[in-house]
Amino acid sequence: MTNFFIQGMGTPWQIPAHIVVLVGLGLLLGQQGFAAVRAGLLVFVLSVLIGLGLTRVPALTWDGSMVLLTLAGVTGILLALRLELPLWLGAVLTGVGGVLIGMGSAPLMIPGLNALKIYTELAGTAVSTSVTLLALALLASLLRTLLNGIVLRVLGSWVAASALMVLALLFVPH
């Protein structure tokens, strides 16, 4: 059973769009301050749980990589611009990102696999994404005053550039 939890914890690290969005959202929340981190993390956890729950509905399976990468690009640009955002905007961005990451983290359906193992894997994914977002947000909140926030602005431009590069790779014919 522990193996499925650990496998679920690794799921977000296997999809480039998930990594870029988590980095962008975490850094953006930390740049906005502790109130944004608290609100954003709460919304993110709830939305990831909703997204993971939606993976159990077969009719709702789709690849949201393009939307996730667009969201990552937007968060990267907002980071680079260093704007004071309203609290609700950070909550909306983390909510959309959380639902899409959750929906994109569906476990493989193996015939004969019982539901408890599937839900254990989903729990590992929820814990991994939430802890990652929290760690990045706390790191960003420590870096927000370093060199007048230049470090976060540079990281934001890297997030936007990374999102655009991965998005461009999606359009390359295989």
C-alpha positions as CSV (number, residue, x, y, z in Angstrom):
1,M,0.0,0.0,0.0
2,T,2.9,2.4,0.8
3,N,4.2,1.8,-2.7
4,F,1.1,3.2,-4.2
5,F,1.3,6.3,-2.0
6,I,5.0,6.9,-3.0
7,Q,4.1,6.3,-6.6
8,G,1.4,9.0,-6.3
9,M,3.9,11.4,-4.7
10,G,6.1,11.1,-7.9
11,T,3.3,11.7,-10.3
12,P,3.5,15.5,-10.5
13,W,7.3,15.3,-11.1
14,Q,6.8,13.2,-14.2
15,I,4.8,15.8,-16.2
16,P,6.7,19.0,-17.2
17,A,3.5,21.1,-17.3
18,H,2.8,20.2,-13.7
19,I,6.3,21.1,-12.5
20,V,6.3,24.5,-14.3
21,V,2.8,25.4,-12.9
22,L,3.7,24.4,-9.4
23,V,6.9,26.5,-9.5
24,G,5.1,29.5,-11.0
25,L,2.1,29.3,-8.5
26,G,4.3,28.7,-5.5
27,L,6.6,31.6,-6.3
28,L,3.7,33.9,-7.1
29,L,2.0,33.2,-3.9
30,G,5.2,33.7,-1.9
31,Q,5.9,37.0,-3.7
32,Q,2.4,38.3,-2.7
33,G,2.9,37.7,1.0
34,F,1.7,35.4,3.8
35,A,-2.0,36.2,3.4
36,A,-1.8,35.1,-0.2
37,V,0.1,31.9,0.8
38,R,-2.6,31.0,3.4
39,A,-5.5,31.6,1.1
40,G,-3.8,30.2,-2.0
41,L,-2.8,27.0,-0.3
42,L,-6.2,26.4,1.1
43,V,-7.8,26.9,-2.3
44,F,-5.1,24.7,-4.0
45,V,-5.6,21.8,-1.6
46,L,-9.3,21.8,-2.1
47,S,-9.1,22.2,-5.9
48,V,-6.5,19.4,-6.2
49,L,-8.8,17.1,-4.3
50,I,-11.7,18.1,-6.6
51,G,-9.5,17.5,-9.7
52,L,-8.3,14.1,-8.3
53,G,-11.9,13.2,-7.7
54,L,-12.8,14.1,-11.2
55,T,-10.2,11.6,-12.5
56,R,-12.7,8.9,-11.4
57,V,-15.2,10.1,-14.0
58,P,-14.2,8.5,-17.3
59,A,-16.1,11.0,-19.4
60,L,-13.9,13.9,-18.0
61,T,-10.5,12.7,-19.1
62,W,-8.6,15.1,-21.2
63,D,-5.1,16.5,-21.6
64,G,-5.0,20.0,-20.0
65,S,-1.3,20.5,-20.7
66,M,-1.9,23.5,-23.0
67,V,-4.1,25.2,-20.4
68,L,-1.6,24.4,-17.6
69,L,1.3,25.8,-19.6
70,T,-0.7,29.0,-20.4
71,L,-1.4,29.4,-16.7
72,A,2.3,28.9,-16.0
73,G,3.2,31.6,-18.6
74,V,0.7,34.0,-17.0
75,T,2.1,33.3,-13.5
76,G,5.6,33.8,-14.7
77,I,4.7,37.1,-16.3
78,L,2.9,38.3,-13.2
79,L,6.0,37.3,-11.2
80,A,8.3,39.2,-13.5
81,L,6.1,42.3,-13.3
82,R,6.0,42.2,-9.5
83,L,2.4,43.5,-9.3
84,E,0.4,43.6,-6.1
85,L,-2.4,41.3,-7.0
86,P,-5.8,41.1,-5.2
87,L,-6.2,38.1,-3.0
88,W,-9.0,36.7,-5.1
89,L,-6.8,36.6,-8.2
90,G,-4.2,34.4,-6.5
91,A,-7.0,32.2,-5.3
92,V,-8.5,31.8,-8.8
93,L,-5.1,31.1,-10.3
94,T,-4.3,28.4,-7.7
95,G,-7.8,27.0,-8.0
96,V,-7.6,26.6,-11.7
97,G,-4.1,25.2,-11.5
98,G,-5.1,22.8,-8.7
99,V,-8.1,21.3,-10.6
100,L,-6.0,20.9,-13.8
101,I,-3.1,19.3,-12.0
102,G,-5.5,17.0,-10.2
103,M,-7.3,16.0,-13.4
104,G,-4.0,15.4,-15.1
105,S,-2.7,13.1,-12.4
106,A,-5.0,10.2,-13.1
107,P,-3.5,6.8,-12.1
108,L,-3.2,4.0,-14.7
109,M,-6.2,1.8,-14.7
110,I,-5.1,-1.8,-14.3
111,P,-7.8,-4.4,-14.4
112,G,-8.2,-6.0,-11.0
113,L,-6.6,-3.1,-9.1
114,N,-8.8,-2.4,-6.1
115,A,-10.1,1.1,-5.3
116,L,-8.1,1.5,-2.0
117,K,-4.8,1.3,-3.9
118,I,-6.1,3.9,-6.5
119,Y,-7.2,6.3,-3.7
120,T,-3.9,5.7,-1.9
121,E,-2.0,6.8,-5.1
122,L,-4.3,9.8,-5.4
123,A,-3.6,10.8,-1.8
124,G,0.1,10.7,-2.5
125,T,-0.4,13.0,-5.4
126,A,-2.4,15.4,-3.3
127,V,0.2,15.5,-0.5
128,S,3.1,15.9,-3.0
129,T,1.6,18.8,-4.9
130,S,0.5,20.6,-1.8
131,V,3.8,20.3,0.1
132,T,5.6,21.3,-3.1
133,L,3.5,24.4,-3.5
134,L,3.9,25.3,0.2
135,A,7.7,24.9,0.1
136,L,8.0,27.0,-3.0
137,A,5.7,29.7,-1.5
138,L,7.7,29.8,1.7
139,L,11.0,30.0,-0.2
140,A,9.6,32.8,-2.3
141,S,8.4,34.7,0.7
142,L,11.9,34.6,2.1
143,L,13.3,35.8,-1.3
144,R,10.8,38.6,-1.9
145,T,13.0,41.2,-0.2
146,L,16.3,39.9,-1.4
147,L,17.8,42.4,-3.8
148,N,14.5,44.3,-4.0
149,G,12.7,41.2,-5.4
150,I,15.0,40.9,-8.4
151,V,15.6,37.2,-7.7
152,L,11.8,36.4,-7.9
153,R,11.4,38.5,-11.0
154,V,14.2,36.6,-12.8
155,L,12.7,33.3,-11.7
156,G,9.3,34.5,-13.0
157,S,10.8,35.2,-16.4
158,W,12.3,31.7,-16.4
159,V,9.0,30.2,-15.5
160,A,7.3,32.1,-18.4
161,A,10.1,31.1,-20.8
162,S,10.0,27.5,-19.7
163,A,6.2,27.4,-20.2
164,L,6.5,28.8,-23.7
165,M,9.3,26.3,-24.6
166,V,7.3,23.3,-23.4
167,L,4.2,24.7,-25.1
168,A,6.1,25.1,-28.3
169,L,7.2,21.4,-28.0
170,L,3.6,20.3,-27.9
171,F,3.1,21.7,-31.4
172,V,6.0,19.8,-32.9
173,P,4.8,16.9,-35.0
174,H,5.9,13.5,-33.6
